[in-house]
Amino acid sequence: MSEHPARQPGTRNPQPATDEAPLILIVDDDQDFLAMTRDVLEAAGYRVACAADPAAALERMSREMPRLVVTDLMMDAFDSGFSLARTIKGDPRCAGVAVIVVTAVASRLGYDFRPHGLGDLEAMCADAFCEKPIAPKELLSRVEELLSRSPGKDTPR
């Protein structure tokens, strides 16, 4: 887990994050997804931390609470992302932390985890659900929408 892993040569951050920028925590065991998502969010001016599993995410959250968590559904266990979301939403210290659950299982394994209404999202303990691969524009749209609803600092625009 790292807050600012090394960038690949030739990449840049057109809108550097400031200390006032919202912190977004990305949780996924896929290093490529972590790197791609981190780059998209940092380029939009957000501060980003990454964790490879729910335990590392919770440890990171104990040091600094993010405004939003983007978590994969399947990591070390079939429902790791749901369990992490349930833990976050059940902890009063995490009040106001938005959760986006992302997954590729619907397309890879034939499961349909897509919510079909607000009740499904509430049952998932998620504020939004996205299928992988997620386009940068869609990710940023979801992030901005959720951050505008949750208490705290403004989005970096």
N, C-alpha and C positions, 0 to 999 in steps of 0.2 A: 504494500500500500504506500502511496506517495501523494503528496499534495501537488508537486510540480515535477513529474518525471521528465527526463531529458527529451527535448524536441528533436525531431529528425532534421538533418541539415536542409536548409532551403525553406522551412516553414517559418511563419511569422505570426505575430499576434497583433492584428490591426487595432484592437481596442483593449489595451492592457487593463487587467482587473485592478481595482483599487481596494483598499481595506474596507470600503463601504459597499462594495459589490456583494451581492448575495452569494453565499457558499452553497454549491451543489455537490452532493456526494453521489458518485456513480459506483454501483456494486455489481460486479460481473466477474466470472472466472475466465472470460474470453479477453485476453490481453489486447487483441486487435480492436474489439468493441470499446474497451476502456480508452484506448489511445484515440480512436476516431471520435468518440463522443466527447472526450476531454478537449480535443482540438476545436471541435465545433463550438462548444460552450465557452472556452477561453477566448476564441475569436470574437464572440459576441460580448465579451467583457465580464463574464462571470468568473468568480473564484471557483476552482474545482479541486476536489479531493477524490481519490480512487481507492477502492477496496476490492479484493478478490473473493471475499466471502462475507456472509452475514456477521460472523464473529468479529472480523477485522472492521467491518462497518460500525458495529456497536461500540467498539473500542475507540474508533475515530470520533464518533458522536459524543463520547464522554469527555473529549477534550475541547471540541467546538461543535455546537449544534448547527447543522446545515438548515437552510430554508427549504430545501427540496432534496429528495432522494430519488434517483433513477436506479431501479434494481431489476436484474434479470429474474425470471421466474425459477428456472432450473439451474442450480449450481451443485453444491455437494449433496443435496437431496432433491427429490422430485419437486417439492413445494417450498424450497428455500426462500424464494422471493415473497411468497405469500406469508410465510412465517415471520420474515423480517418486517413486512408491512404491518402485520398484526401486532408485533412487539412495539413498533414505532407508534402506531395509533392507540395502543393501550397504555402508553407511558405518559403521564401528565407533563413530564419535562419536555416532551416532544410536541406539545400542543402547537399547532400552527405549521408543523413540518408537512409539506405536501409529498405524496408518494406517486411516482409513475412506475408501473410494472411493465416491463418489456419482455417479449419472448419470441422465439422462433418455433416453439413446439407445435403451434397450430398448423404450421405448414410442413414441418418435418415429420411429425409423429401422428398426424391425423386427429389430434385432440382439438377441441374447440373451446378455448378459454376466453374467447372474446365476450365481453360483457354485453348483454342485450338490454340494458337499462340501468338506471341509477342504483337500483337494489343490488344488481350484480356487482357493481363497483364497490358498494358499501360492504358486501359480503367478502370481497377480496381485500378490504381495508386499503383500497387504492383510490386515488383521486383521478387517475387517468390510466389507460391501458394502450400500449402500442405494440404492433407486431414488428419483428426484425425482418429484414433490414428497415430501419426507419430513416427517412429522408431528413437531412439537416433542417430544412425549412419546417417540416412537421414537428420535429423535436423542439425547435426554438419556439414555435407557435404554442405548443403545449406548455413549455416551461414558462413562457411569458404570461400565458393565461392563468396558470396556477399561482405564480408569484404575485400577480395582481390581486388575487383573491385572498391570499394569506397575509397575516400581519407581519410587519417587519419593514426592512429597507426596500426601496424601489428597485426595479430592474435597471440594468446599466444601459440605458438608451438616451 
